[in-house]
Amino acid sequence: VADKDVSHICDEIIKSNIFDVIIITPVGGKRELDTGIIKGYFQEAVRKYCNNTFLVYGEEKINYDIYGMTIYEARTVDVAIDIAKKHALDMKKDDNYVFCTGSLYLVGDILRILKEKKNDQF
């Protein structure tokens, strides 16, 4: 959401070194922040805290070799869920968690989509 300190949030996410995969997706609404801006904040956080180059591959994947972390820019929440599901199932660790941060709009979209796909494993 545009009125949040997204730059600081991205800094903390990168510094935490606890996420293997990060997915950026548009949510909609009048306070929506463009995913390109969020991507820029992540790029800056990588430059500040990781002393590494931020590389962009294709339209879906922003990938850089930092802490083994991969960042995706998904076009829709549906695509973001599919990416999260793929990575969660590929990792298959007991301590594997999927976190959703952002707005209540995003959480609402995720819950709605998961209910629609209730027969899918996640």
C-alpha positions as CSV (number, residue, x, y, z in Angstrom):
1,V,0.0,0.0,0.0
2,A,1.4,3.4,-1.0
3,D,1.2,5.0,2.4
4,K,3.4,2.3,4.1
5,D,7.2,2.6,4.5
6,V,7.8,-0.1,1.9
7,S,11.5,0.8,1.5
8,H,12.1,0.0,5.2
9,I,10.0,-3.2,5.0
10,C,12.0,-4.4,2.0
11,D,15.3,-3.6,3.8
12,E,14.2,-5.7,6.8
13,I,13.1,-8.6,4.6
14,I,16.5,-8.7,2.9
15,K,18.5,-8.2,6.1
16,S,16.5,-11.0,7.9
17,N,18.0,-13.7,5.7
18,I,15.0,-16.0,6.6
19,F,13.2,-16.2,3.3
20,D,14.1,-18.4,0.4
21,V,11.5,-17.0,-2.0
22,I,9.8,-13.6,-2.1
23,I,6.9,-12.9,-4.5
24,I,5.8,-9.4,-5.4
25,T,2.3,-9.1,-6.8
26,P,-0.2,-6.3,-7.6
27,V,-3.3,-6.2,-5.3
28,G,-5.5,-3.5,-6.7
29,G,-7.3,-0.8,-4.9
30,K,-6.8,3.0,-4.9
31,R,-3.8,2.8,-2.5
32,E,-2.0,0.1,-4.5
33,L,1.7,0.6,-4.9
34,D,3.1,-0.5,-8.3
35,T,5.1,-3.7,-8.2
36,G,7.9,-1.9,-10.2
37,I,8.4,0.5,-7.3
38,I,8.5,-2.4,-4.8
39,K,11.0,-4.2,-7.1
40,G,13.1,-1.0,-7.0
41,Y,13.1,-1.0,-3.2
42,F,14.3,-4.6,-3.1
43,Q,17.0,-3.8,-5.6
44,E,18.2,-0.9,-3.4
45,A,18.1,-3.2,-0.3
46,V,20.2,-5.8,-2.1
47,R,22.7,-3.1,-3.0
48,K,22.8,-1.7,0.5
49,Y,23.0,-4.9,2.5
50,C,24.2,-7.6,0.2
51,N,26.9,-6.0,-1.9
52,N,25.5,-7.9,-4.8
53,T,24.1,-7.2,-8.3
54,F,20.3,-7.5,-8.7
55,L,19.6,-9.3,-12.0
56,V,16.2,-9.5,-13.7
57,Y,15.3,-12.6,-15.8
58,G,12.1,-12.5,-17.8
59,E,8.9,-11.0,-16.8
60,E,8.1,-13.4,-14.0
61,K,11.4,-13.9,-12.2
62,I,13.7,-11.4,-10.5
63,N,16.7,-13.6,-9.5
64,Y,19.9,-12.8,-7.8
65,D,22.3,-14.9,-5.9
66,I,22.1,-13.6,-2.4
67,Y,21.5,-15.8,0.5
68,G,20.1,-18.3,-2.0
69,M,17.0,-16.1,-2.2
70,T,14.8,-15.7,-5.3
71,I,12.4,-12.9,-5.9
72,Y,9.5,-13.2,-8.3
73,E,7.3,-10.5,-9.7
74,A,4.0,-12.1,-10.4
75,R,1.4,-10.5,-12.7
76,T,-1.5,-11.6,-10.6
77,V,-2.3,-13.0,-7.2
78,D,-3.3,-16.3,-8.9
79,V,0.2,-16.5,-10.4
80,A,1.8,-15.6,-7.0
81,I,-0.1,-18.4,-5.3
82,D,1.0,-20.9,-8.0
83,I,4.7,-19.8,-7.5
84,A,4.4,-20.1,-3.7
85,K,2.7,-23.5,-4.0
86,K,5.4,-24.8,-6.4
87,H,8.2,-23.7,-4.1
88,A,6.5,-25.0,-0.9
89,L,5.9,-28.4,-2.5
90,D,9.5,-28.5,-4.0
91,M,11.1,-27.8,-0.6
92,K,9.1,-30.3,1.4
93,K,10.8,-29.5,4.7
94,D,9.1,-29.9,8.1
95,D,10.0,-26.3,8.9
96,N,8.6,-24.9,5.6
97,Y,6.2,-22.0,6.0
98,V,4.4,-19.7,3.6
99,F,3.9,-16.1,4.8
100,C,1.7,-13.5,3.3
101,T,2.5,-9.8,4.0
102,G,0.9,-6.8,2.5
103,S,-2.6,-5.5,2.8
104,L,-5.9,-7.0,3.9
105,Y,-6.9,-6.8,0.2
106,L,-4.1,-9.3,-0.6
107,V,-5.1,-11.6,2.2
108,G,-8.7,-11.5,1.0
109,D,-7.7,-12.2,-2.5
110,I,-5.5,-15.2,-1.4
111,L,-8.3,-16.6,0.8
112,R,-10.9,-16.3,-2.0
113,I,-8.6,-17.9,-4.6
114,L,-7.6,-20.8,-2.2
115,K,-11.3,-21.4,-1.6
116,E,-12.0,-21.6,-5.3
117,K,-9.1,-24.0,-5.7
118,K,-10.0,-26.0,-2.6
119,N,-9.3,-29.3,-4.3
120,D,-5.7,-28.3,-4.9
121,Q,-3.0,-29.3,-2.4
122,F,-1.2,-26.4,-0.8
